[in-house]
Amino acid sequence: VYPRHADAVSVLEAGRHGARAQLEQAVFLPTENRQGWQRSYQAIARPLAAAEMSGFLFSIVSTMQNWRDVLQARAPGYRDRIVHVSLQGDEGGMNLDMPQDVLSRIAAKGSVAGERFCGFSFQNHYWIRWRNLASAYQRYTLEIARTDDPAQRVAAWRDAYQSVATGDPPPPSYRLGSEDKRRASRQLWRLMVEQGQAWEDLGPDLTDGAPRPLPQMKVTPIY
């Protein structure tokens, strides 16, 4: 082992710190509720018009494929558990023949991303998810209650409303197989209507002060 000159050692240490700082800057995980909700855009400006047109077309394809994921990534209760890792032009993507130093750099970014979760607050995360659900459920229930108001019903769809509320006329498909189930279905409908009417008249408004952007309850298939 040969002794190193003090200046050489300081240069090496500075290089290590500089490399670490670059890795830290390339990795982002929201740590506050106000972070991570802003929209981001990818510029398509290029020196050549043909390249700009190509970038524009690829942006359309990317939007078509990823718009839902992009919206979800900004949602409260989701954005705080998504680590953003920025890759350079020679990292990932279509670079199928990356040298070892590039692979090591990507792996190091992955390690930094994993370290960020050490400070993850599950208590705050769980509370935000509950605020989301409470706000969305209340607004959904208010809409259910409004469909029980004859003044807001479509007259031609009267039978559809009655099938849900009273079971008469019987539903045209997917009928419940027992009287217990039919009774429970009607009770659930009535409870939601009564709860929605109570919230409409007396409150309180669970959406007031809820995380933004506001979520909504939607039915999506399970695959």
C-alpha positions, 0 to 999 in steps of 0.5 A: 500500500502506497501513501497518497498525497493529501491533494489526491485524496481530497480530489477523490473525496470530492469526486465521490461526493459529487457523484453522490449528489448527482444521484440524489438529484436524480431521485425524487420522492415527495416528503410533504403533502404539497409536493408532487401534485404539479403537472409536468410537461415534456418539451418537444422543441427540436432544431429541425421541424421534422424532429419536432413533428416526430416528437409531437406524434410520439407525445400523442402515443405516449399520452394515449398509453399513459394518461391514466397513470400520469393522473394517478401519480399526482393523486394524494395518497398515491404520489407519496409512494412513487419514487421518480428516477430520472434517467440520462439519454444513455440509460434505460429505454432502447439502450440495449447494449449499455456498458457496465458503468452505465448499469452500475449508475442505474443500479446506484439510482435504484439504491437511492430510491430504496433509501428514500422509503426509509423515511416514509410516513405510513401514518400520514399516508393512511390518513390521506387515503381515508380522507380521500375515501370519506370525501369521495364516498360522501359525494357519491352518496349525495348523488345516490340520494338525488336519484331518489328525488322524483323531481330529478328522475327521468320519467322514462326510466321509472322502472329502473329506479323502482327495481333498485329501490323496491324490487318491483318490477324485477330486474331484467338480469343478474337477479339476486338469488334469495330473499335475504339478498334482495332485502339486503340490497334494498336496505343498502339502497335506503341507507345510502339515500337516507345518509345522503339526504342527511348530509345534504341537509345538515352536513358536515362537508367531508370534502372541505379541507380534503387533499387535492386534486379531489378523487372520485369513486368509479367502478373498474373491472378486476382482471 
